[in-house]
Amino acid sequence: MGLMSALQNAMSGLGVSQAQIDLISRNVANASTPGYTRRVLDTRETYAGGITAGAVRQAGVNRILDQLLQKQLRAEAAGATYSSAQASFLKRLDQSFGTPGSSTGLSAVFAGFSTALQQLAADPASSTMQANVIGMAKGLTSALTTATNTVQGMRGEIEATLANDTQHANDLLKGIEATTKRLNEVTDSASQQSLLDERDRYIDELSSYFDIRTVDNGRGNFNIYTTGGAPLFIEGRSLRLAFNDHSAVSATSTYNADPKKSGLGQLTIQDSIGGAIDLTNTGLVRSGSFAALFNLRDQILPESQKQLDEFAAALSKTLSDRTVPGTAVTAGAQAGFTLDLNALKSGNTVTFDYVVQPGGTKQRVSFVAVNSPSALPLKAGATADPNDLEVGIDFSAGIPAAIAAIGTALGAPFSVSDLGGGVMQVLDDGAGNTRDIAGLSASVTNTATSGQGVAFPFFVDSGANNGAYTGSFDQGSQLNGFAGRIVINPALLSNPSLLVGYQPGLATGDSARPNFLRDQLQSAVSDFSPATALTGATTPYRGTLSQFLDRAIAIQSQAASSAQSLSEGQGVVLSALQDRAAQTSGVDKDQELGNLIEIQNIYSANARLVSAVKDMFDMLMRI
């Protein structure tokens, strides 16, 4: 090796060592900077004519990055924010219902009301016992209203959070767009690495909102999609999120894919080249905070509201409704029933049971009374039984027209007749023996506090001018949000003796109505819709009020506990991955200082070589 080659090699070594020292100092300085990835200098040997020349050159600056680990981190970040949001809201929901055994929860308040009725039944004449029943009933309606306000308040809070998160997510998309554009413009390696770090920070934060995946676009960059396939970033196009939030959220607010019909906000991704993709409840967003909030707003919290509403409705109807049985009749070979329809109110139901022959298959038809033709046809789920045939019957034109509508709905081989005076007769096909009628009855609501028997509207609907709860569909479903509107009948508030006096002339200590109220509250069995999510998608829950409430509270408590455990587990996984990422891509000051000492030694060696070559040149010059 000649002196010039040796000098050239030593000088290249000094330059590379200086660049490495500069890079190490930058790593140490940014050791605490969020999202900073440790840099290393990429070096290459020089060649001349295919032979190693000995000198070293700088080939660029690289980041130490494990892309598979980065992908896992982003997936777990989405899972962590999803589970965290679920756990937070479910904990609050559990507290609003009251944990099992709580002295202030719904179950305890209901138990207090039940005990008060039991004490009244033992001493009906006591004004103190009557006042105690009213006081406990007030506490129960207040607890239901408070729970409803909590549920709907959380839904409103989610709506506002979704609007804010949409703005923040758009800022991240703008950042990704801007850094990608700059990456295509800069040429020096150090600037590119800094821009890559900046873009990764945007994407990492975006992964807390959505479950994302990145796809190489073939131009040195990548596009971003949700795992469900919705585009979030496509290079060269401006994609932005939009959310049309609704400030007022109530129990009747539901989501509809048609924004004109929806009572809740819709999240879309808007494309600069035209068109918008709905990301709300479409399966395109499966994890992250957006998916969690939509699931809470549109599924979990409405189910909880349904539980409150069904409990409030059963509580009211248990004390106010009575069954009108059909009377068995025959006409020649035909057999069937007659039924008085005069007492039916809008929302009340006529139940018709029959058996298909041969085989004995049982069938049920539920005729639901309505007083508004606009309520027809009824939506599925008008009754708690998912296996019955639900038919809405318009009573607004009078009972004869309603009987004719029932006859049309039943069709052959049944014979439906109007016997006059509001009485309907239904007969089977007689000798044909293809249908046997098994039963005909009606469930009707007493609307007066006296004169109609022991059942009476103890609780009423404040949203219907304090009218009795009948389950009407005339102005939409009366059930929706009823737990927030249930109040004590004003007539009962002004005259607590109505707890006993179900008709004029009764003794002040008559126990018939108090016994009825106690027995109904404690022992009456009701069917609760599958929509309450206590059993399954197609099975109604059947039980007493107390059993239903205990089960609902237990399910809420279990859901909150499971969500908290999942969130904690997800947090552990995410933390472990973050630690691994820090070890792989983070800056270890001790390691950097060790590298610095090594490079300083190399620098010194090259400097000594330069000095030695200089001395040799000096000697040659003196010869």
C-alpha positions, 0 to 999 in steps of 0.5 A: 500500500502506498503512502497516498492510499494509506492517507486516503484510507485514514482520512476516510476513517476519520470522516466516518468516525466523526459522522458516527460520533455526531450520530451517537450524540444525536441519539443520546440527545433524543433518548427521551424524545417520544417516538425517536428511533435509534440511528446507526450509520451505514458504511461501505467499503470502496472498490476500484476495478473490482478490488477493495480499495481499503477506504470506507464511505458513508452509505446513509443513516438507518433506523433500528426498527423491527417492523413485525414488532411495530405491526404487533404494537399497533394491533395491540394499541387498538385492542387496548383502547377498545378494552379500556373504553369498554371497561370505563363505561361498563364500570359506570353502568354497573354503578348506576344499576347497583352491584349485587348486594348493594343497599342503594342499588335498584334491587335494594330499592325494589325490595324496599317497595315490596316490603312496604306493600307486604306491611300494608297488606298486614295493616291496610287501614294504617295511613302510616303504612300507606304513606310508606308505600308511596315513599318507597314507590317514589324512591323506585321511580327516582332510581329508574329515572336516574339510571335512565339519565345515566345511560343516556348521559353516557350515550350523549358523552360518547357522541361528543367524544366521537366528534372530538376524536374525529377531528383529532384523527383528521389531524393525524391523517393530515400529518401522515399526508404531509410527511409522506409528501416531504419524504418524496421531496428530501434526498438526504438520509438523515432528514428522511429518517426524521420524517419516517419517525414523525410519520410513524408517530402519527400512524401509531397514534392513529392505531389507537382509534382504528385497527389499521394495516399498512399496504406497500403501494409500490412507490416506496410508501404505503397506504393505510386501511382498517383491517375491515378494508376501509381506506384511511390514507392513500398517497395522492388522495385526500381522505378525511373523516366526517362525523355529524354529531347529534347534541340531544340523545335520548332513549328513542335515539337510534342509529340509521344508515340514512342520515335523515332518519338517524338520531345519532351521528354517522362516521364516514371517510370522505374521498377527495375524488368523490364518494363517502364510506360509512364506517359506523356499525358496518364491520369496517372498523373492528377495534380501537376507540371508535369501534368501542364507542360505537358498540357502547352507544348502539348496542350495550347501552341500548340493551341496558336501557331496554332492561330498565324499560322492560322492568318499568313496563312490567312493574306498571302492567303487573299492577294495572293489567288483568286477563279477560278470558275467552268463553268456550262455545260450539256451533254444530261441529265447530268449536271455539271461543267468544271474547269481549273486546270492549276493554282493550286499549291501544297496545293491549293484546289479544292472544289466539292459540291453535293446534295444526292437525295432524301432528299437533303443532302449536301456533300463536297469533298475537293481535296488538291493538292500535288506534293509529293506522300509521302505526301499521304494520308493526315492527318485529318485537311488538311482543316478548315472544319471538315465535308468535305471529304479531299482527297489528289491528286498527281499532280507531274505526271501531270494534266491528272493523277491528273484528273484520281485520282479525278475520282477514288476518286469520283467514281460512279455515277459521270463522270469525264473527261479530256478535255485537256489543263488542263481542267476537267469536272465533270457530275452527273448521269443525269436521275438517279437523285441520285446526283446533283452537286451544285458547283465546284471551286478552290482556287489558289495562285498567285505567281507573283507580277504582271501580274496575277491580283490584288492579289499577294504574299505580304507575303512569307515563308522565310523557303521555299526560300521566296516562296509564302504561298500555304498551301503545305503538300509536306515537312510536313504542311507548316502551322506549324510554319508559323507565325515565318517564314512569311516575306514581299516579297523581290520583294516588299521590293525592289520595293514598287511601286508594291503595285500599279502596278499589270501589266505593263502600269498602271498609277502610281495612279491606285487604283485597287490593293490598294483597293483590299488589303484594302478590303481583309484585312478589309472585307474578311472572312476566315475559321479557323480550330477548332484546334485554340480552338476558338469555339469548337472541331468540329466547325471552326471559320469564320470571318475576320482577325481582328475578329479572332485576337480579339477573340484569344487575348480575349480568351488568356486574359480570360484564363490568368485571370481565371488561376490566379484566380484559383491559388489564390483560390488554394493558399488560400485553401492550406494556410488554411489547412497548418494552421490547420496542424500547429495547430494540429501537430505543436509545440505551445511553450506556450502550451509546457511550460504549459505542462512543468510546470504541469509535473514539479509539478508531478515530485515534488510530486513524489520526495516528496513521495520518500523523505517521504518514505525515512524518514519512512525507516529511522525511521524504521531503528532507532527503 
